[in-house]
Amino acid sequence: MIDTSGNQLLWQAVLMRVLQDIRDVNRGVDGYSHFISASRWIGTYPSREFSEVCALAGYEADFIHPRFLRIVRETQARLAQRKCSDLVAAE
């Protein structure tokens, strides 16, 4: 039997990196760029690629996707709130 734990750890690391890219939006231009890329990859619905990465990581995409999507939306709300605050402060 083949030990797949190393492969699972690799794909889990990929998902963790996506999660970091979503959360670290405040790291300047690169942080925002990574956030945009990660949030597009996550999408509104789990893509075939997202589902495959989750499966390779040993996770169910139907369980992981809503949680990632919630974090994306929370981050977007914080960004919108910050932009509004910046506009009010500029007046």
N, CA, C and O atoms as CSV, one atom per row, in Angstrom:
chain,resi,resn,atom,element,x,y,z
A,1,MET,N,N,0.840,-1.188,0.000
A,1,MET,CA,C,0.000,0.000,0.000
A,1,MET,C,C,0.886,1.253,0.000
A,1,MET,O,O,1.918,1.292,0.669
A,2,ILE,N,N,0.480,2.249,-0.740
A,2,ILE,CA,C,1.255,3.477,-0.881
A,2,ILE,C,C,0.899,4.439,0.251
A,2,ILE,O,O,-0.276,4.662,0.544
A,3,ASP,N,N,1.926,5.003,0.880
A,3,ASP,CA,C,1.710,6.010,1.927
A,3,ASP,C,C,1.441,7.359,1.264
A,3,ASP,O,O,2.322,7.917,0.609
A,4,THR,N,N,0.246,7.875,1.431
A,4,THR,CA,C,-0.121,9.140,0.789
A,4,THR,C,C,-0.061,10.314,1.756
A,4,THR,O,O,-0.433,11.426,1.384
A,5,SER,N,N,0.392,10.103,2.971
A,5,SER,CA,C,0.391,11.197,3.945
A,5,SER,C,C,1.258,12.369,3.485
A,5,SER,O,O,0.909,13.524,3.728
A,6,GLY,N,N,2.376,12.088,2.829
A,6,GLY,CA,C,3.227,13.166,2.314
A,6,GLY,C,C,2.520,13.973,1.249
A,6,GLY,O,O,2.615,15.200,1.222
A,7,ASN,N,N,1.812,13.284,0.371
A,7,ASN,CA,C,1.053,13.975,-0.673
A,7,ASN,C,C,-0.077,14.803,-0.054
A,7,ASN,O,O,-0.324,15.936,-0.469
A,8,GLN,N,N,-0.751,14.236,0.928
A,8,GLN,CA,C,-1.826,14.975,1.593
A,8,GLN,C,C,-1.283,16.225,2.267
A,8,GLN,O,O,-1.904,17.286,2.207
A,9,LEU,N,N,-0.127,16.102,2.908
A,9,LEU,CA,C,0.475,17.266,3.561
A,9,LEU,C,C,0.815,18.356,2.554
A,9,LEU,O,O,0.667,19.542,2.847
A,10,LEU,N,N,1.268,17.961,1.373
A,10,LEU,CA,C,1.576,18.921,0.326
A,10,LEU,C,C,0.321,19.701,-0.073
A,10,LEU,O,O,0.353,20.929,-0.139
A,11,TRP,N,N,-0.775,19.003,-0.337
A,11,TRP,CA,C,-2.000,19.665,-0.769
A,11,TRP,C,C,-2.659,20.434,0.372
A,11,TRP,O,O,-3.322,21.445,0.138
A,12,GLN,N,N,-2.479,19.961,1.601
A,12,GLN,CA,C,-2.954,20.738,2.742
A,12,GLN,C,C,-2.193,22.049,2.838
A,12,GLN,O,O,-2.771,23.082,3.177
A,13,ALA,N,N,-0.900,22.011,2.542
A,13,ALA,CA,C,-0.080,23.230,2.538
A,13,ALA,C,C,-0.553,24.197,1.446
A,13,ALA,O,O,-0.539,25.412,1.641
A,14,VAL,N,N,-0.969,23.656,0.305
A,14,VAL,CA,C,-1.503,24.507,-0.759
A,14,VAL,C,C,-2.748,25.233,-0.259
A,14,VAL,O,O,-2.881,26.440,-0.457
A,15,LEU,N,N,-3.658,24.509,0.384
A,15,LEU,CA,C,-4.873,25.133,0.919
A,15,LEU,C,C,-4.534,26.148,2.018
A,15,LEU,O,O,-5.179,27.192,2.117
A,16,MET,N,N,-3.543,25.849,2.827
A,16,MET,CA,C,-3.131,26.783,3.877
A,16,MET,C,C,-2.571,28.062,3.260
A,16,MET,O,O,-2.808,29.156,3.772
A,17,ARG,N,N,-1.839,27.928,2.174
A,17,ARG,CA,C,-1.294,29.106,1.489
A,17,ARG,C,C,-2.421,29.966,0.920
A,17,ARG,O,O,-2.361,31.194,0.990
A,18,VAL,N,N,-3.426,29.339,0.369
A,18,VAL,CA,C,-4.588,30.079,-0.130
A,18,VAL,C,C,-5.251,30.825,1.019
A,18,VAL,O,O,-5.626,31.989,0.879
A,19,LEU,N,N,-5.393,30.160,2.139
A,19,LEU,CA,C,-5.982,30.790,3.321
A,19,LEU,C,C,-5.148,31.980,3.773
A,19,LEU,O,O,-5.704,33.022,4.123
A,20,GLN,N,N,-3.834,31.847,3.772
A,20,GLN,CA,C,-2.956,32.966,4.135
A,20,GLN,C,C,-3.090,34.117,3.149
A,20,GLN,O,O,-3.091,35.282,3.547
A,21,ASP,N,N,-3.202,33.797,1.876
A,21,ASP,CA,C,-3.367,34.845,0.864
A,21,ASP,C,C,-4.673,35.607,1.052
A,21,ASP,O,O,-4.745,36.803,0.771
A,22,ILE,N,N,-5.697,34.919,1.524
A,22,ILE,CA,C,-6.981,35.587,1.788
A,22,ILE,C,C,-6.851,36.504,2.995
A,22,ILE,O,O,-7.346,37.631,2.986
A,23,ARG,N,N,-6.197,36.026,4.012
A,23,ARG,CA,C,-6.130,36.776,5.271
A,23,ARG,C,C,-5.093,37.890,5.276
A,23,ARG,O,O,-5.266,38.877,5.991
A,24,ASP,N,N,-4.032,37.764,4.508
A,24,ASP,CA,C,-2.929,38.730,4.547
A,24,ASP,C,C,-3.063,39.806,3.483
A,24,ASP,O,O,-2.077,40.192,2.855
A,25,VAL,N,N,-4.269,40.285,3.281
A,25,VAL,CA,C,-4.546,41.267,2.241
A,25,VAL,C,C,-3.843,42.595,2.520
A,25,VAL,O,O,-3.619,43.372,1.592
A,26,ASN,N,N,-3.499,42.867,3.747
A,26,ASN,CA,C,-2.900,44.149,4.121
A,26,ASN,C,C,-1.398,44.216,3.899
A,26,ASN,O,O,-0.763,45.182,4.321
A,27,ARG,N,N,-0.816,43.221,3.252
A,27,ARG,CA,C,0.635,43.230,2.990
A,27,ARG,C,C,0.952,43.986,1.710
A,27,ARG,O,O,1.634,43.459,0.831
A,28,GLY,N,N,0.475,45.185,1.598
A,28,GLY,CA,C,0.796,46.026,0.453
A,28,GLY,C,C,0.161,45.541,-0.833
A,28,GLY,O,O,-0.827,44.807,-0.824
A,29,VAL,N,N,0.751,45.967,-1.941
A,29,VAL,CA,C,0.214,45.638,-3.264
A,29,VAL,C,C,0.245,44.129,-3.496
A,29,VAL,O,O,-0.706,43.570,-4.042
A,30,ASP,N,N,1.325,43.466,-3.089
A,30,ASP,CA,C,1.412,42.016,-3.274
A,30,ASP,C,C,0.329,41.301,-2.489
A,30,ASP,O,O,-0.280,40.358,-2.994
A,31,GLY,N,N,0.083,41.730,-1.274
A,31,GLY,CA,C,-0.949,41.109,-0.450
A,31,GLY,C,C,-2.310,41.218,-1.095
A,31,GLY,O,O,-3.076,40.255,-1.110
A,32,TYR,N,N,-2.617,42.392,-1.631
A,32,TYR,CA,C,-3.907,42.589,-2.283
A,32,TYR,C,C,-3.999,41.758,-3.562
A,32,TYR,O,O,-5.042,41.171,-3.848
A,33,SER,N,N,-2.925,41.709,-4.321
A,33,SER,CA,C,-2.889,40.918,-5.552
A,33,SER,C,C,-3.094,39.429,-5.247
A,33,SER,O,O,-3.828,38.744,-5.958
A,34,HIS,N,N,-2.453,38.940,-4.204
A,34,HIS,CA,C,-2.598,37.535,-3.817
A,34,HIS,C,C,-4.018,37.264,-3.335
A,34,HIS,O,O,-4.581,36.203,-3.603
A,35,PHE,N,N,-4.594,38.231,-2.621
A,35,PHE,CA,C,-5.979,38.098,-2.168
A,35,PHE,C,C,-6.925,37.955,-3.361
A,35,PHE,O,O,-7.795,37.085,-3.368
A,36,ILE,N,N,-6.753,38.802,-4.358
A,36,ILE,CA,C,-7.607,38.755,-5.549
A,36,ILE,C,C,-7.473,37.402,-6.239
A,36,ILE,O,O,-8.477,36.780,-6.588
A,37,SER,N,N,-6.249,36.947,-6.434
A,37,SER,CA,C,-6.025,35.648,-7.094
A,37,SER,C,C,-6.649,34.501,-6.304
A,37,SER,O,O,-7.314,33.634,-6.871
A,38,ALA,N,N,-6.429,34.505,-4.997
A,38,ALA,CA,C,-6.963,33.432,-4.156
A,38,ALA,C,C,-8.488,33.458,-4.128
A,38,ALA,O,O,-9.126,32.408,-4.210
A,39,SER,N,N,-9.070,34.639,-4.014
A,39,SER,CA,C,-10.533,34.707,-3.948
A,39,SER,C,C,-11.159,34.297,-5.284
A,39,SER,O,O,-12.237,33.702,-5.298
A,40,ARG,N,N,-10.510,34.603,-6.392
A,40,ARG,CA,C,-11.008,34.146,-7.704
A,40,ARG,C,C,-10.904,32.632,-7.826
A,40,ARG,O,O,-11.794,31.986,-8.378
A,41,TRP,N,N,-9.814,32.069,-7.310
A,41,TRP,CA,C,-9.635,30.621,-7.375
A,41,TRP,C,C,-10.694,29.922,-6.530
A,41,TRP,O,O,-11.213,28.877,-6.922
A,42,ILE,N,N,-11.015,30.491,-5.379
A,42,ILE,CA,C,-12.044,29.906,-4.521
A,42,ILE,C,C,-13.404,29.998,-5.210
A,42,ILE,O,O,-14.155,29.023,-5.240
A,43,GLY,N,N,-13.716,31.163,-5.760
A,43,GLY,CA,C,-14.948,31.331,-6.510
A,43,GLY,C,C,-16.204,31.268,-5.659
A,43,GLY,O,O,-16.151,31.004,-4.458
A,44,THR,N,N,-17.319,31.513,-6.300
A,44,THR,CA,C,-18.605,31.467,-5.607
A,44,THR,C,C,-19.020,30.029,-5.323
A,44,THR,O,O,-19.650,29.738,-4.306
A,45,TYR,N,N,-18.662,29.150,-6.227
A,45,TYR,CA,C,-18.942,27.722,-6.079
A,45,TYR,C,C,-17.637,26.971,-6.247
A,45,TYR,O,O,-16.750,27.428,-6.968
A,46,PRO,N,N,-17.503,25.816,-5.589
A,46,PRO,CA,C,-16.242,25.075,-5.722
A,46,PRO,C,C,-16.034,24.600,-7.162
A,46,PRO,O,O,-16.865,23.890,-7.729
A,47,SER,N,N,-14.922,25.007,-7.725
A,47,SER,CA,C,-14.587,24.575,-9.085
A,47,SER,C,C,-14.081,23.135,-9.047
A,47,SER,O,O,-13.845,22.563,-7.983
A,48,ARG,N,N,-13.926,22.584,-10.213
A,48,ARG,CA,C,-13.384,21.228,-10.317
A,48,ARG,C,C,-11.976,21.190,-9.732
A,48,ARG,O,O,-11.613,20.246,-9.030
A,49,GLU,N,N,-11.186,22.224,-10.025
A,49,GLU,CA,C,-9.810,22.295,-9.520
A,49,GLU,C,C,-9.796,22.409,-7.992
A,49,GLU,O,O,-9.017,21.728,-7.326
A,50,PHE,N,N,-10.659,23.270,-7.438
A,50,PHE,CA,C,-10.746,23.422,-5.987
A,50,PHE,C,C,-11.122,22.087,-5.349
A,50,PHE,O,O,-10.519,21.671,-4.360
A,51,SER,N,N,-12.115,21.429,-5.917
A,51,SER,CA,C,-12.571,20.140,-5.379
A,51,SER,C,C,-11.470,19.093,-5.435
A,51,SER,O,O,-11.324,18.284,-4.518
A,52,GLU,N,N,-10.693,19.111,-6.517
A,52,GLU,CA,C,-9.607,18.144,-6.657
A,52,GLU,C,C,-8.511,18.391,-5.626
A,52,GLU,O,O,-7.999,17.446,-5.026
A,53,VAL,N,N,-8.149,19.652,-5.419
A,53,VAL,CA,C,-7.129,19.979,-4.424
A,53,VAL,C,C,-7.603,19.554,-3.031
A,53,VAL,O,O,-6.833,18.990,-2.253
A,54,CYS,N,N,-8.861,19.825,-2.725
A,54,CYS,CA,C,-9.407,19.403,-1.426
A,54,CYS,C,C,-9.343,17.887,-1.272
A,54,CYS,O,O,-8.947,17.378,-0.223
A,55,ALA,N,N,-9.732,17.177,-2.315
A,55,ALA,CA,C,-9.698,15.709,-2.259
A,55,ALA,C,C,-8.275,15.200,-2.052
A,55,ALA,O,O,-8.051,14.286,-1.259
A,56,LEU,N,N,-7.318,15.786,-2.759
A,56,LEU,CA,C,-5.922,15.373,-2.600
A,56,LEU,C,C,-5.400,15.685,-1.207
A,56,LEU,O,O,-4.508,15.002,-0.702
A,57,ALA,N,N,-5.960,16.723,-0.585
A,57,ALA,CA,C,-5.567,17.092,0.775
A,57,ALA,C,C,-6.287,16.242,1.821
A,57,ALA,O,O,-5.967,16.303,3.008
A,58,GLY,N,N,-7.259,15.449,1.372
A,58,GLY,CA,C,-8.005,14.604,2.302
A,58,GLY,C,C,-9.206,15.299,2.909
A,58,GLY,O,O,-9.702,14.885,3.956
A,59,TYR,N,N,-9.680,16.356,2.258
A,59,TYR,CA,C,-10.820,17.129,2.750
A,59,TYR,C,C,-11.980,17.063,1.772
A,59,TYR,O,O,-11.796,16.779,0.588
A,60,GLU,N,N,-13.161,17.326,2.274
A,60,GLU,CA,C,-14.351,17.443,1.438
A,60,GLU,C,C,-14.498,18.897,0.997
A,60,GLU,O,O,-14.560,19.793,1.838
A,61,ALA,N,N,-14.554,19.136,-0.297
A,61,ALA,CA,C,-14.693,20.501,-0.821
A,61,ALA,C,C,-15.983,21.151,-0.319
A,61,ALA,O,O,-16.013,22.356,-0.066
A,62,ASP,N,N,-17.042,20.362,-0.175
A,62,ASP,CA,C,-18.317,20.906,0.304
A,62,ASP,C,C,-18.231,21.393,1.747
A,62,ASP,O,O,-19.052,22.203,2.178
A,63,PHE,N,N,-17.256,20.913,2.484
A,63,PHE,CA,C,-17.039,21.374,3.854
A,63,PHE,C,C,-16.101,22.576,3.887
A,63,PHE,O,O,-16.341,23.532,4.625
A,64,ILE,N,N,-15.040,22.532,3.095
A,64,ILE,CA,C,-14.007,23.573,3.109
A,64,ILE,C,C,-14.459,24.844,2.393
A,64,ILE,O,O,-14.235,25.947,2.892
A,65,HIS,N,N,-15.084,24.700,1.242
A,65,HIS,CA,C,-15.414,25.864,0.413
A,65,HIS,C,C,-16.245,26.925,1.134
A,65,HIS,O,O,-15.886,28.100,1.069
A,66,PRO,N,N,-17.338,26.572,1.819
A,66,PRO,CA,C,-18.117,27.624,2.486
A,66,PRO,C,C,-17.311,28.390,3.531
A,66,PRO,O,O,-17.544,29.579,3.745
A,67,ARG,N,N,-16.391,27.736,4.162
A,67,ARG,CA,C,-15.574,28.392,5.177
A,67,ARG,C,C,-14.582,29.369,4.529
A,67,ARG,O,O,-14.398,30.487,5.010
A,68,PHE,N,N,-13.954,28.938,3.445
A,68,PHE,CA,C,-13.057,29.836,2.722
A,68,PHE,C,C,-13.830,31.026,2.157
A,68,PHE,O,O,-13.368,32.166,2.212
A,69,LEU,N,N,-15.010,30.743,1.616
A,69,LEU,CA,C,-15.833,31.804,1.036
A,69,LEU,C,C,-16.252,32.817,2.101
A,69,LEU,O,O,-16.289,34.018,1.837
A,70,ARG,N,N,-16.566,32.334,3.298
A,70,ARG,CA,C,-16.924,33.234,4.402
A,70,ARG,C,C,-15.755,34.159,4.744
A,70,ARG,O,O,-15.958,35.348,4.991
A,71,ILE,N,N,-14.545,33.625,4.759
A,71,ILE,CA,C,-13.368,34.433,5.064
A,71,ILE,C,C,-13.127,35.460,3.968
A,71,ILE,O,O,-12.767,36.602,4.252
A,72,VAL,N,N,-13.324,35.056,2.712
A,72,VAL,CA,C,-13.186,36.006,1.594
A,72,VAL,C,C,-14.167,37.151,1.768
A,72,VAL,O,O,-13.791,38.316,1.644
A,73,ARG,N,N,-15.418,36.831,2.054
A,73,ARG,CA,C,-16.451,37.871,2.190
A,73,ARG,C,C,-16.189,38.775,3.393
A,73,ARG,O,O,-16.412,39.984,3.319
A,74,GLU,N,N,-15.720,38.203,4.492
A,74,GLU,CA,C,-15.377,39.025,5.657
A,74,GLU,C,C,-14.230,39.975,5.328
A,74,GLU,O,O,-14.248,41.138,5.730
A,75,THR,N,N,-13.251,39.488,4.610
A,75,THR,CA,C,-12.116,40.320,4.218
A,75,THR,C,C,-12.561,41.425,3.266
A,75,THR,O,O,-12.118,42.567,3.388
A,76,GLN,N,N,-13.430,41.091,2.326
A,76,GLN,CA,C,-13.959,42.102,1.408
A,76,GLN,C,C,-14.736,43.180,2.176
A,76,GLN,O,O,-14.637,44.364,1.855
A,77,ALA,N,N,-15.496,42.775,3.176
A,77,ALA,CA,C,-16.254,43.735,3.982
A,77,ALA,C,C,-15.306,44.653,4.751
A,77,ALA,O,O,-15.543,45.857,4.840
A,78,ARG,N,N,-14.234,44.088,5.308
A,78,ARG,CA,C,-13.251,44.917,6.020
A,78,ARG,C,C,-12.576,45.900,5.078
A,78,ARG,O,O,-12.342,47.051,5.444
A,79,LEU,N,N,-12.262,45.454,3.868
A,79,LEU,CA,C,-11.648,46.346,2.887
A,79,LEU,C,C,-12.598,47.478,2.508
A,79,LEU,O,O,-12.182,48.632,2.402
A,80,ALA,N,N,-13.861,47.152,2.305
A,80,ALA,CA,C,-14.848,48.179,1.951
A,80,ALA,C,C,-15.018,49.170,3.096
A,80,ALA,O,O,-15.133,50.374,2.867
A,81,GLN,N,N,-15.035,48.670,4.317
A,81,GLN,CA,C,-15.172,49.539,5.486
A,81,GLN,C,C,-13.961,50.455,5.609
A,81,GLN,O,O,-14.095,51.636,5.930
A,82,ARG,N,N,-12.785,49.907,5.352
A,82,ARG,CA,C,-11.563,50.705,5.434
A,82,ARG,C,C,-11.548,51.797,4.366
A,82,ARG,O,O,-11.119,52.921,4.628
A,83,LYS,N,N,-12.020,51.465,3.157
A,83,LYS,CA,C,-12.078,52.460,2.099
A,83,LYS,C,C,-13.044,53.583,2.456
A,83,LYS,O,O,-12.768,54.752,2.185
A,84,CYS,N,N,-14.174,53.232,3.064
A,84,CYS,CA,C,-15.137,54.247,3.492
A,84,CYS,C,C,-14.515,55.126,4.567
A,84,CYS,O,O,-14.678,56.346,4.543
A,85,SER,N,N,-13.813,54.524,5.498
A,85,SER,CA,C,-13.157,55.290,6.552
A,85,SER,C,C,-12.105,56.226,5.976
A,85,SER,O,O,-11.968,57.365,6.422
A,86,ASP,N,N,-11.363,55.746,4.986
A,86,ASP,CA,C,-10.356,56.581,4.341
A,86,ASP,C,C,-10.990,57.753,3.604
A,86,ASP,O,O,-10.443,58.855,3.608
A,87,LEU,N,N,-12.142,57.525,2.970
A,87,LEU,CA,C,-12.842,58.596,2.263
A,87,LEU,C,C,-13.364,59.651,3.230
A,87,LEU,O,O,-13.285,60.849,2.956
A,88,VAL,N,N,-13.897,59.201,4.360
A,88,VAL,CA,C,-14.427,60.142,5.360
A,88,VAL,C,C,-13.274,60.942,5.954
A,88,VAL,O,O,-13.401,62.149,6.163
A,89,ALA,N,N,-12.160,60.288,6.227
A,89,ALA,CA,C,-11.015,60.980,6.804
A,89,ALA,C,C,-10.418,61.996,5.830
A,89,ALA,O,O,-9.849,63.003,6.251
A,90,ALA,N,N,-10.550,61.729,4.524
A,90,ALA,CA,C,-9.994,62.631,3.526
A,90,ALA,C,C,-10.826,63.909,3.362
A,90,ALA,O,O,-10.334,64.915,2.852
A,91,GLU,N,N,-12.064,63.861,3.790
A,91,GLU,CA,C,-12.944,65.036,3.616
A,91,GLU,C,C,-12.648,66.116,4.569
A,91,GLU,O,O,-13.301,67.159,4.542
